[in-house]
Structures are given as structure tokens and as C-alpha cells.
Amino acid sequence: RLKKERERETDRERQREGRNMDTLALEKAVVFFEVEILDAKTKDKLCFLDKVRPTSTKLCAACYPQWYPARQSIRLDPKGKSLKDEDVLQHLPVGTTATFYFRDLGAQISWVTVFLTEYAGPLLIYLMFYFRVPFIYPPKYDFTTSKHWVVHLACMCHSFHYVKRLLETLFVHRFSHGTMPLRNIFKNCTYYWGFAAWMAYYINHPLYTPPTYGEQQVKMALIIFLFCQIGNFSIHIALRNLRPPGSKTRKIPYPTKNPFTWIFLLVSCPNYTYELGSWLGFTLMTQCLPVAFFTLVGFIQMTVWAKAKHRSYLKEFRDYPPLRSPILPFVL
Amino acid sequence: MASGEEDGAVEEKETNNKKKRTKSAIATAWLTFYNIAMTAGWLVLALAMARYYLQKGTHKGVYRSIARTLKFFQTFAVLEVGHCAIGIVRTSVIVTGVQVCSRIFMVWFITNSIRQVQNQESVILFLVVWTVTEITRYSFYTFKLLNHLPYFIKWARYNLFIVMYPLGVIGELMTIYAALPYVRRSGMYSLRLPNKYNVSFDYYYFLIIVMLSYIPLFPQLYFHMLRQRRRVLHGEVIVEKDE
């Protein structure tokens, strides 16, 4: 009988041990992290979280609700690059106690909002000048229209361009980032709205002088303008099709069946190339120095962007086609 | 063979270092010459103005007597933008550019082209301010390059501006304001419609915009100097605002 009791006891002990082993195994399966978040500039401790599950890194919303996630920049090194939304604690080079640095990016605004505002402005402002709304030109010209047919054509082209941009913003573009700093909207709107007013003032002025070479010049300009508008749109569609909806993947763009996309063989950012072409067409059509100026400034900015994009393509893809230039074939 | 390659690499590094040293020696030599020349130039201007006033007893005609020297030395200062651009001087190209532009603008497009304002008191005001500021600034750079900077020059460079800057701005603004009626009447530097480039330019309104632009620009330059002053004289570490 004693033997049996001892056997039962050992059995019970083994059962208990077995259960302990099971619990241990369960706990090991989920590794909890301890996360410490410091301010990137002052190195103050902002918050400390223990028992964090190895999921996404937008943690600070828990401690400081006024810093909504789009405004947070969390990084492993105070001067390093910001971590992405998709980054997961488990896959980062940190131990079980992780230290992150936090930076407030300032008030943010969505890209879509910025684009819609900055494009709606020129559309409406130009029309105000076209219809000669009071207080712009001498009162005897209020609500009159220009006697030159090129002025009507220019209004249609300008308006078409911005309507196209608005529709593309709503239905075509797939943005990499959700937001940008709030101050950008003031900067961008000043640029777009200011230039639109400056151009529109002269084109719709009662003393406007039509192009020197008349109908020939305007027809040629219109062909260039339309060609580049279609081209620009084709590129936007091609770029959209590279990226499945809701994703932020990046791929090398290639020419498609659409001949307007064959320019991808020579250029990394043909959307900018076509945009330049459109404005050159508009400059030729209106023969207006402010328009030429706007084209030049836009070209400089787009070149800066194209060069940066080209460089990032080269960095990201080992097999990037070597024949391509950033914005102008072979030249720039 | 391996050691041969290594020697080659080491030699290349040495020639590179040597090149860097000669380049910076040339740069230092040029900058020293430049700053000495500019100090001398502005001293000449100061002495000429003082001498004229002592001899003639009036400020009228001072500008005409120094006009050529002033135009020469102030225009030469355009080189400073180049110095920043190629990196031999560690200052922002934009800050230097704005300063030099405003000087060139005053000299060539206001006092040089609008004769009627040349005898204004405000012209004397900014000329005196510029002279004092430039002599201090260029001698400061000269002594710094020669590694022998007397404290009083450093003191002057980082303290006189506190009074000189606002006085200079007042002189410049008053001069532009005085020029307005003459600009309007003569229609100078202006282009009217209709013309085949469909653009117009009104120098009168342009000058008004220039005067208004002092409002955002002057405080920025002034506070930039104040921050530099705190850093240099009191060794404070300023945490710069991002962007």
C-alpha cells in the first residue's frame, strides 16, 4: 500500500510539474517588451511602457493624446531616420528593453487637402480675372470679355489644366505619405495663387497684345499643350497602376502599351517633363512674360524633385535602367 | 604586390591631404588680402567724408565726392557671396546674399540713379553707419585670419551693430521714401502696357514693396546677429529651431 501511495504522489508531482512546464512554455511564446521613449532633443524621459506587445510603433498616443500619430516621428537614434508605421517591435534591432527617440513633427495636414486647396485657387482666381470682376481693371471694363479669341482659348486651357489636376488628386494619385507639415499649405497656396493672379491679370487685361505670329503660333502652342496634357495624364495612370490600392509599394516604372509612356525609356520622371511641356505651350500661346517666369520657376522646382526621385530610384533598385535621366532626356 | 597597392593608396591620401592644405592656404591668403583691401577702402571713404565735412562745413555734396569710391568698394563685396558659395567662408549664402543685395540696390538703384536724393541727411546717416560697420567687420575678419584678434575689435563687431543696424535701416528707408515722388514723376525703370511681352513694371510700387519687405527681413537679420553675439561673447549654446 505504501508503494501505491508513493506512486500516486510521484504521479501527482509529475502532473504538477507538467502543468508548470506548460505555463512556462506559454509565457515564452509571447515576449513582452519594455519601451522607453525619450525626447530627441532634450533626452527627457517622455513615457515608459512595460508589457508592450510586439506590434506597431505608434505608441505615444497612449501617453500624450494631443500628439496624434501622423505628427509623431519615432526613431532609434536621435539624429536618425524616422521609423515607418508598418515597423514592428519584434523586427527592430532592439533588446527587450527598447529606447526610442520622439520628435514632434508639428501640426500636420493631409496631402489631399493641400492639393485640392492649392489647385482650386488658380482655377477660381483666373476665372475672376477672365470675367473681369470689378476692382481689378478700370471700371469701364467690368464684366466685359476680351476681344481676342486667344484669350478665350487660354482660359479654357488653364481651367482644363487645373480641373484635370483636381480630378487626378481625387481619383488617380496614390500618395506615399498621408500628411505634410501644416505650414506647407500657406507656402504652396501663396505660390500657386500668387502666380495665377499675376498671369491672369496680364492675359485678361484690356490692353493685352496677342502673339506676334498670330494664328500659326497659337495653333502650334495648343498642339504642344494638349499633347503634354495627355502625356502627363498617361504617366499618372501608369504610376497609379504600379501600386495596388491602399499600398505604399515602390516599383520601377516601365513603358506600357500607351505611346505616351514610352518616354519612360529616357526619363525617370516624365510627368514633370510633360508638365514643363504644357507650360511651355501655354507660354507660347499667350506670349506673356509672367507665364514664362512661372514656367521657369516651376521647371527649377521640378528638376530638384526629379533629381531626388532619380537618386532614390538608383539607391533602391540595383537594376535601374542606366539610360534614364531625371527630367530631360540625356540633358538633365 | 599587396604592399605596393597599399603604398599607392597611402600616397594618394597624402597627395589629397596636401592638395587640401594648399587649397586652404590659397583661400586664407586670398581672404586676408580681400579683407585688408576692404578695410582700407572703407577707411579711405571714412576719411574722405570727414575731410569734406571739415573743409566745406556742410554735408551737401559729400555723396558726389565719394560716389565712385563707394560704388567700387560696395560692388566688390559681391565676392563675399561667392566666398560662401564655394565654402571658404562658413556663412549662409542666403544671409550674405540678402545683405549684399540690399547694399547694391541702395547704391546703384537709389542714390546713383536718383540725383535729387543725394543731398538728403538720411543718405549721410546710412553712409556713416555703413562705414563704421564695414571697417569694424573687415578688420575683425582680417585679424581673425591673422590669428591675432584684439578683444576690442571682437567687442565692437558684436556690439556696435545693436545700434548701427536700426540706424542704418532708418537711413535707408528714409532715403527710399524721399525718392518716391521723383520716381513717380519721371516714370524711371518702368514698363507700361501695351507691349508684346504682356508685362508691366512700376518702379514706384516696386519701391513701396521693397520698403515693406524690410518689416519681415530686418528682424530676421537682426536676431541672427544677436544669436551669433550670444554664442561668441557668452559661449551660450543655442538650440536652433528645426528647418
Chai-1 contact restraints between the chains, C-beta under 6 A:
chainA,res_idxA,chainB,res_idxB,connection_type,confidence,min_distance_angstrom,max_distance_angstrom,comment,restraint_id
A,Y202,B,N198,contact,1.0,0.0,6.0,A-B,restraint_1
A,L207,B,L193,contact,1.0,0.0,6.0,A-B,restraint_2
A,L207,B,P194,contact,1.0,0.0,6.0,A-B,restraint_3
A,Y208,B,N198,contact,1.0,0.0,6.0,A-B,restraint_4
A,T209,B,P194,contact,1.0,0.0,6.0,A-B,restraint_5
A,T209,B,K196,contact,1.0,0.0,6.0,A-B,restraint_6
A,T209,B,N198,contact,1.0,0.0,6.0,A-B,restraint_7
A,C288,B,N198,contact,1.0,0.0,6.0,A-B,restraint_8
A,L289,B,Y197,contact,1.0,0.0,6.0,A-B,restraint_9
A,L289,B,V199,contact,1.0,0.0,6.0,A-B,restraint_10
A,P290,B,V199,contact,1.0,0.0,6.0,A-B,restraint_11
